[in-house]
Amino acid sequence: MHPCIHASNTPDKAAFIMGHTGEVVTYGELDARSNQCAQLLRSRGHGVGASVAILMPNNVRYFEICWAAQRSGLYYTPLSTHLTADEIEYIARDCGAEVLIASHELRDVAEELVERLPGVRTRLMVGGVAPSFESYEEVVGAESSARISDEREGQDMLYSSGTTGYPKGVRLPLPDREVGEPDYVALGMMHGFWKVRPEDVYLSPAPLYHGAPMRCSMAMLRIGATVVVMERFDAEQALALIERHRVTLSQWVPTMFVRMLKLPESARSRHDLSSQRLAVHAAAPCPIPIKQEMIEWWGPIIYEYYSATEAIGATEIDSEEWLAHPGSVGRPTVGTPHIVDDEGNELAVGEIGSVYFDGGHQFAYHNDAEKTAKSYDERGWATVGDMGYLDEDGYLYLTDRKTNMIISGGVNIYPQETENVLITHPKVADVAVFGVPSEDFGEEVKAVVELAKGEKSSADLEQALMAFCREHLSKLKCPRSIDFEAKLPRAENGKLYKRRLRERYWEGHETRIL
């Protein structure tokens, strides 16, 4: 259960393929290159438990760096390429990074960090050099490809997306197992419903600095499957890659489904997608009409799971179950969900409250005991701040993040419901709904819309979209006004940085939701 084993048994098999360039890296090459990087890290004095920060978009060096850390007993923290220097500095300090590996296209922000991060002793740059960095290719390429003498399993250290403030890291203990010994927790889902086999080809269209793409891709490489990595998501290219590489497994977020469904019919129908046996989605609630369309298009291969970086619990649901329970994220596979009100009372079936899990994995936010404590109640149940409800069959439904809830005239409004309606309009490419100041109600519903290609904003279109919303929802849940933006601030894993939009409207006001 490790690339080194596959490098020995099937050295010429493709470990991963870059989607845009088509560059293939075999298991033999991945093993040798990760060994060289591990040799360098050890030679620079980065011992077991040290931390490596990775600031790169998806590229051909990403996996070898992660596997170098993984086989050296190091922690590795992928950093979003959209973070500011201040945000990167915060994470790098918080995780205790001794190594910073950056790509040349991000050299400006990387150079800005040099003086700010005195604890970083090794600075490497991929694809070029900058004054304060060494060439990754040059220094790693000079190392031996033999395995280091003190190999042991390392661990990723991932950070929350920071949609409501600075990200928080989850630092797990280093695994107490030999290199190559199966990680039954991480691989449980892969061997369970996914039934991953070495013959599988897995398409990863999202950035590797996010938890699900990183962890699932690393698990695929443990198993010996082939990973197809998109450098960046493009809807039609994703379909073309499925056909070209006969992809059997893929993983998405709902915004990617939306982009593919809004392609012209000629683009949607020109690619052979019949090789797929499972298409997984997660990370955000999927609008019911969008998922229905995907199942009609791809067949009953759509599978959803709900979890979080904190791993407090998980649910799963396949297409047949979902069609019987539309909108659900499934029944629990890890932990037991409970729906709780603000006083800590467990709510009845169908009532909306905070989603807690009992019996899942224990976690702690690194260097933030206060936030960790607030995530647990007196019973030891844990939450990451999601809202939802359970039905009579034990299926969980998510309504929104608690921090996104709008309170208008004392009524709780969950903007995800409104967003799920507006995104189905053919002229809407993306949408954010949140509360803005109201003299009469405290807050009122505002929508900010990114229009589909070729569409132009107008007062008539604003009225038409509000009328469309009222056809499907009560007036209370519909926006009182709509603004138009060229591009919404959405992370490539589908998460919307709603705070950045909302702050414009709350400037000069005090509110509990900022």
C-alpha positions in Angstrom: 0.0 0.0 0.0 2.7 2.5 -1.1 4.1 3.8 -4.4 7.4 2.1 -3.6 5.7 -1.3 -3.8 4.1 -0.5 -7.1 7.4 0.9 -8.3 8.8 -2.6 -7.7 5.9 -4.6 -9.2 4.7 -2.3 -12.0 7.5 0.4 -12.5 6.3 1.5 -16.0 2.6 1.9 -15.0 1.3 5.5 -15.0 1.0 6.8 -11.5 -0.4 10.1 -12.6 -1.0 12.0 -15.8 -1.2 15.8 -16.1 -4.5 16.7 -17.8 -3.4 19.7 -19.9 0.2 18.8 -20.9 -0.4 15.0 -21.0 2.9 14.4 -19.1 3.0 10.9 -17.6 4.9 10.0 -14.4 5.3 6.3 -13.8 5.4 4.6 -10.4 9.1 4.0 -10.9 9.7 7.7 -11.5 7.4 8.8 -8.7 9.2 6.5 -6.3 12.7 7.6 -7.4 11.9 11.4 -7.4 10.2 11.2 -3.9 13.3 9.4 -2.6 15.5 12.1 -4.0 13.4 14.8 -2.3 13.4 12.8 1.0 17.2 12.5 0.8 17.5 16.3 0.5 15.1 17.0 3.4 17.1 14.7 5.6 20.4 16.1 4.5 19.2 19.6 5.4 18.4 18.4 9.0 14.6 18.2 8.7 13.8 15.2 11.0 10.7 13.3 11.9 7.9 15.7 12.9 9.2 18.7 10.9 6.8 20.6 8.6 6.9 21.4 4.9 4.7 24.1 3.4 3.8 23.7 -0.3 2.8 26.8 -2.3 2.1 25.6 -5.8 -0.8 25.1 -8.3 -1.3 21.6 -9.5 1.9 20.6 -11.3 4.0 17.6 -12.1 6.2 18.0 -8.9 3.3 18.1 -6.4 2.9 14.4 -5.6 6.7 13.7 -5.4 7.0 16.4 -2.7 4.0 15.1 -0.7 5.3 11.5 -0.9 8.8 12.7 0.1 7.3 14.1 3.3 5.0 11.2 3.7 7.8 8.7 3.7 10.1 10.8 5.9 7.8 11.2 8.9 7.2 14.9 8.1 4.0 17.0 8.2 3.1 18.6 4.8 0.8 21.5 4.5 -0.5 22.5 1.0 -1.3 26.2 0.8 -4.0 27.8 -1.4 -2.5 29.7 -4.3 -5.1 32.4 -3.7 -4.0 33.3 -0.2 -2.4 36.7 0.6 1.1 36.9 2.0 -0.4 37.6 5.4 -2.5 34.5 5.3 0.4 32.3 4.1 2.6 33.7 6.9 0.0 32.9 9.5 -0.3 29.3 8.3 3.4 28.7 7.9 4.1 30.0 11.4 1.2 28.1 12.8 2.3 24.8 11.4 5.9 25.4 12.2 7.2 25.1 8.7 10.9 24.6 8.3 10.7 24.1 4.5 8.9 26.2 1.9 8.5 24.9 -1.6 7.0 27.3 -4.0 6.4 27.5 -7.8 8.0 30.1 -10.0 4.7 31.7 -11.0 4.1 32.5 -7.3 7.6 34.0 -6.8 6.4 37.5 -5.9 4.4 36.4 -2.9 7.1 33.7 -2.0 9.8 36.3 -2.0 7.7 38.6 0.2 7.6 35.8 2.8 11.4 35.3 3.1 12.0 38.0 5.8 8.7 37.2 7.5 9.4 33.5 8.1 12.8 33.2 9.9 11.9 29.7 10.9 12.0 28.4 7.3 15.5 27.1 6.8 15.1 25.5 3.4 13.5 27.4 0.5 13.1 25.7 -2.9 11.4 26.9 -6.1 9.9 24.7 -8.8 10.0 25.7 -12.5 12.5 28.5 -12.1 14.4 30.4 -9.4 14.2 33.6 -7.4 17.0 35.3 -5.4 16.2 33.8 -2.0 15.3 30.3 -3.3 17.2 27.4 -4.6 16.2 25.5 -7.8 14.2 22.5 -6.7 15.1 20.6 -9.8 18.8 21.3 -9.4 19.3 20.4 -5.8 16.8 17.5 -5.6 18.1 16.1 -8.9 21.6 15.8 -7.4 20.4 13.5 -4.6 20.4 9.7 -4.6 17.2 7.9 -5.5 17.8 5.3 -2.8 15.4 5.2 0.2 16.4 7.1 3.3 17.5 4.8 6.1 15.0 6.0 8.7 11.7 5.9 6.7 8.4 6.3 8.6 5.0 7.4 7.7 4.3 11.2 7.8 1.0 13.0 7.8 -0.8 15.9 6.0 -1.7 18.9 8.1 -4.6 20.6 6.5 -6.2 23.9 7.2 -9.8 25.0 7.0 -10.7 27.1 4.0 -10.9 30.3 6.1 -14.3 31.4 4.6 -15.1 33.1 8.0 -11.7 34.2 9.2 -8.1 32.9 9.4 -7.9 29.1 8.6 -7.4 26.7 11.5 -5.1 23.6 11.2 -5.9 20.1 12.3 -2.6 18.4 13.4 -3.0 14.6 13.9 -0.4 12.4 15.5 2.1 10.8 13.1 0.9 7.3 12.2 2.4 4.6 14.3 2.9 2.1 11.5 5.6 1.0 9.0 5.9 2.6 5.6 3.6 0.8 3.3 1.4 -0.7 6.0 -2.2 0.0 5.1 -3.9 3.0 6.6 -7.3 1.4 7.2 -9.0 4.6 8.3 -8.0 6.5 5.1 -8.5 3.6 2.8 -11.8 2.4 4.4 -13.9 4.5 2.0 -11.7 3.7 -1.0 -12.2 0.0 -0.5 -15.8 0.3 0.8 -18.4 1.8 -1.5 -15.8 3.1 -4.0 -14.3 -0.4 -4.4 -11.1 1.1 -5.8 -8.8 -1.3 -7.7 -5.3 -0.8 -9.2 -7.0 -0.9 -12.6 -9.0 2.3 -11.9 -8.3 5.7 -13.4 -9.2 8.5 -11.1 -9.9 12.1 -12.4 -9.0 14.8 -9.9 -10.2 18.2 -11.4 -9.7 20.3 -8.2 -6.7 21.9 -6.6 -4.5 19.5 -4.6 -4.2 22.1 -1.8 -7.7 21.1 -0.7 -8.3 18.2 1.6 -10.5 15.8 -0.5 -8.5 16.0 -3.7 -5.2 15.6 -1.8 -6.2 12.8 0.4 -8.1 10.8 -2.2 -5.3 11.2 -4.8 -2.8 10.0 -2.2 -5.0 7.1 -1.4 -5.3 6.2 -5.1 -1.5 6.2 -5.4 -1.2 3.9 -2.3 -3.6 1.4 -4.0 -1.8 1.6 -7.4 -4.5 3.3 -9.5 -3.7 6.0 -12.0 -4.6 9.6 -11.2 -5.4 12.2 -13.9 -4.8 15.6 -12.5 -6.3 18.7 -14.1 -4.0 21.7 -13.7 -7.1 23.8 -13.5 -10.8 23.0 -14.0 -12.4 23.5 -17.4 -15.8 22.0 -17.9 -15.4 20.6 -21.5 -11.8 19.6 -20.9 -12.9 17.5 -18.0 -15.3 15.6 -20.3 -12.6 15.2 -22.9 -10.2 13.7 -20.3 -12.8 11.2 -19.1 -13.0 10.0 -22.7 -9.3 10.1 -23.5 -8.1 8.2 -20.4 -11.2 6.0 -19.9 -11.7 7.4 -16.5 -13.6 5.1 -14.1 -13.7 7.2 -11.0 -14.0 11.0 -10.6 -14.6 13.5 -7.8 -16.4 16.9 -8.1 -18.0 19.8 -6.3 -21.4 21.1 -7.2 -20.2 24.2 -9.0 -18.4 21.9 -11.4 -21.6 20.0 -12.1 -23.2 23.4 -12.8 -20.5 24.4 -15.3 -20.7 21.1 -17.2 -24.5 21.2 -17.3 -24.5 24.7 -18.8 -22.2 23.7 -21.6 -23.9 23.7 -25.1 -25.6 20.4 -25.8 -23.1 19.8 -28.6 -20.2 20.0 -26.2 -22.0 17.7 -23.6 -22.8 15.0 -26.1 -19.6 14.8 -28.1 -17.6 12.9 -25.5 -17.9 9.2 -24.6 -18.3 9.0 -20.8 -19.3 5.4 -20.6 -16.1 4.3 -18.8 -17.2 5.9 -15.6 -18.5 3.6 -12.9 -18.6 6.2 -10.0 -18.7 10.0 -9.9 -18.3 11.3 -6.4 -19.2 14.8 -5.1 -18.8 16.5 -1.7 -17.6 19.8 -0.1 -20.9 21.7 -0.5 -24.6 21.0 -0.7 -25.8 20.3 -4.3 -29.0 21.9 -5.5 -31.6 19.2 -6.0 -32.3 20.1 -9.7 -28.6 20.0 -10.5 -28.1 16.6 -9.0 -31.2 15.3 -10.8 -29.9 16.5 -14.1 -26.5 14.9 -13.5 -28.1 11.5 -12.7 -30.2 11.8 -15.8 -27.1 12.6 -17.9 -24.5 10.2 -16.4 -26.9 7.6 -14.9 -27.1 6.3 -11.3 -23.3 6.5 -10.7 -23.4 9.7 -8.7 -22.3 9.2 -5.1 -22.1 11.8 -2.4 -20.3 11.9 1.0 -20.3 14.5 3.7 -17.3 15.0 6.0 -14.8 17.7 7.0 -11.1 18.1 7.6 -11.8 17.6 11.3 -13.2 14.1 10.6 -15.7 14.3 13.4 -18.2 12.2 11.3 -19.2 11.2 7.8 -22.3 10.2 5.8 -22.6 8.6 2.4 -25.4 8.2 -0.1 -25.7 6.6 -3.6 -28.0 7.7 -6.5 -30.8 5.2 -5.7 -31.0 6.3 -2.0 -30.8 10.0 -3.0 -33.7 9.7 -5.5 -35.7 8.3 -2.6 -34.4 11.0 -0.2 -33.7 14.0 -2.5 -31.4 16.6 -1.0 -30.0 14.3 1.6 -26.2 13.8 2.2 -26.9 10.3 3.4 -26.7 8.2 6.5 -23.7 8.0 8.9 -20.7 5.8 8.2 -18.6 7.4 10.9 -20.1 8.7 14.1 -23.8 9.3 14.9 -25.4 12.7 13.9 -27.5 14.7 16.3 -29.4 17.9 15.6 -29.1 20.4 18.5 -30.7 23.8 19.3 -28.8 26.8 20.7 -29.5 25.6 24.3 -28.0 22.2 23.6 -31.3 20.3 23.4 -31.6 17.5 20.8 -34.3 18.3 18.3 -37.0 16.1 16.8 -37.1 14.7 13.3 -37.4 17.4 10.7 -36.3 20.3 12.9 -33.4 22.4 11.8 -30.4 22.9 14.2 -26.7 22.6 14.5 -25.3 19.3 13.3 -23.2 17.4 15.9 -21.6 14.0 15.7 -21.1 11.5 18.5 -18.5 8.8 18.3 -16.4 10.2 15.4 -12.7 11.0 15.5 -11.4 13.3 18.2 -9.6 16.4 16.9 -8.0 19.7 18.0 -7.4 22.9 16.2 -3.7 23.5 16.3 -2.7 26.3 18.7 -6.4 27.2 19.3 -7.7 25.6 22.4 -10.6 28.0 22.7 -12.0 27.2 19.2 -11.5 23.5 19.9 -13.5 23.8 23.1 -16.3 25.6 21.4 -16.6 22.8 18.9 -17.5 20.3 21.6 -20.4 20.2 24.0 -20.6 18.8 27.5 -21.5 15.4 26.1 -18.4 15.2 23.9 -20.4 15.7 20.7 -18.6 17.8 18.1 -19.6 20.2 15.4 -18.0 22.2 12.5 -20.8 24.7 12.4 -23.1 23.1 9.8 -26.9 23.4 10.1 -29.3 20.7 9.1 -32.0 18.1 10.0 -32.7 14.4 10.1 -35.6 12.6 8.5 -37.5 9.7 9.9 -35.2 7.2 8.2 -32.0 8.8 9.7 -30.9 10.6 6.6 -29.1 13.9 7.1 -29.9 17.1 5.2 -27.8 20.2 5.3 -29.3 23.6 5.2 -26.3 25.9 5.5 -23.4 27.0 7.7 -24.5 28.6 10.9 -22.4 31.6 10.2 -24.3 32.2 6.9 -27.7 32.2 8.5 -29.8 35.4 8.0 -32.0 36.6 10.8 -34.7 38.9 9.3 -37.4 40.2 11.6 -36.6 37.3 14.0 -37.0 34.6 11.3 -34.1 32.3 10.5 -33.3 32.1 6.7 -30.8 29.7 5.2 -29.3 31.3 2.1 -28.3 28.0 0.6 -31.9 27.3 -0.2 -32.2 30.6 -2.1 -28.9 30.0 -3.9 -30.1 26.5 -5.0 -33.0 28.1 -6.7 -31.2 31.0 -8.5 -28.4 28.8 -9.8 -30.9 26.9 -11.9 -31.8 30.0 -13.9 -30.2 29.7 -17.4 -28.8 33.2 -17.2 -27.0 32.6 -13.8 -23.5 31.2 -13.7 -22.9 31.6 -10.0 -24.7 33.2 -7.0 -24.2 34.2 -3.4 -27.0 35.0 -1.0 -26.4 36.6 2.4 -27.9 39.2 4.8 -27.4 42.9 4.5 -28.5 45.7 6.9 -32.2 46.6 7.1 -33.7 49.3 9.2 -37.0 47.5 9.5 -35.8 43.9 9.9 -32.2 44.0 11.1 -31.2 42.0 8.0 -32.7 41.4 4.6 -31.8 39.0 1.9 -29.3 40.1 -0.8 -28.2 38.1 -3.8 -25.0 38.8 -5.8 -25.1 37.1 -9.2 -22.4 36.2 -11.7 -24.1 36.0 -15.1 -23.6 33.3 -17.7 -21.3 34.1 -20.6 -22.8 36.6 -23.0 -25.5 37.8 -20.6 -25.7 41.5 -19.5 -27.0 42.9 -16.3 -30.0 45.2 -16.2 -32.8 46.3 -13.9 -35.2 44.1 -15.9 -33.0 41.1 -15.4 -32.8 41.8 -11.7 -36.6 41.9 -11.5 -36.9 38.7 -13.6 -34.5 36.8 -11.3 -36.4 37.9 -8.1 -39.7 36.9 -9.7 -38.1 33.5 -10.7 -37.1 33.0 -7.0 -40.7 33.8 -5.8 -42.0 31.1 -8.1 -40.2 28.5 -6.1 -39.8 30.0 -2.5 -41.7 32.0 -0.1 -41.3 35.8 -0.5 -39.4 36.0 2.8 -36.6 33.8 1.5 -36.2 35.7 -1.8 -33.8 38.6 -2.3 -35.0 42.1 -1.9 -32.4 43.2 -4.3 -29.7 41.7 -6.6 -26.3 43.0 -7.6 -24.2 41.7 -10.4 -20.5 40.9 -10.3 -18.1 39.8 -13.1 -16.7 37.0 -10.9 -17.6 35.7 -7.5 -14.8 35.0 -5.0 -15.1 31.2 -5.0 -12.2 28.9 -4.1 -11.4 26.2 -6.7 -12.8 23.5 -4.4 -16.2 25.2 -4.8 -16.3 27.0 -1.5 -17.5 30.6 -1.7 -15.7 33.4 0.2 -19.0 35.0 1.1 -17.4 37.1 3.8 -15.5 39.1 1.2 -18.8 40.1 -0.4 -20.8 40.6 2.8 -18.2 42.9 4.4 -18.9 45.6 1.7 -22.5 45.9 2.8 -21.8 45.8 6.5 -19.0 48.4 6.5 -19.8 50.9 9.3 -22.3 48.5 10.9 -22.0 46.1 13.9 -23.4 42.6 13.5 -23.0 39.2 15.1 -22.5 37.5 11.7 -19.3 39.1 10.6 
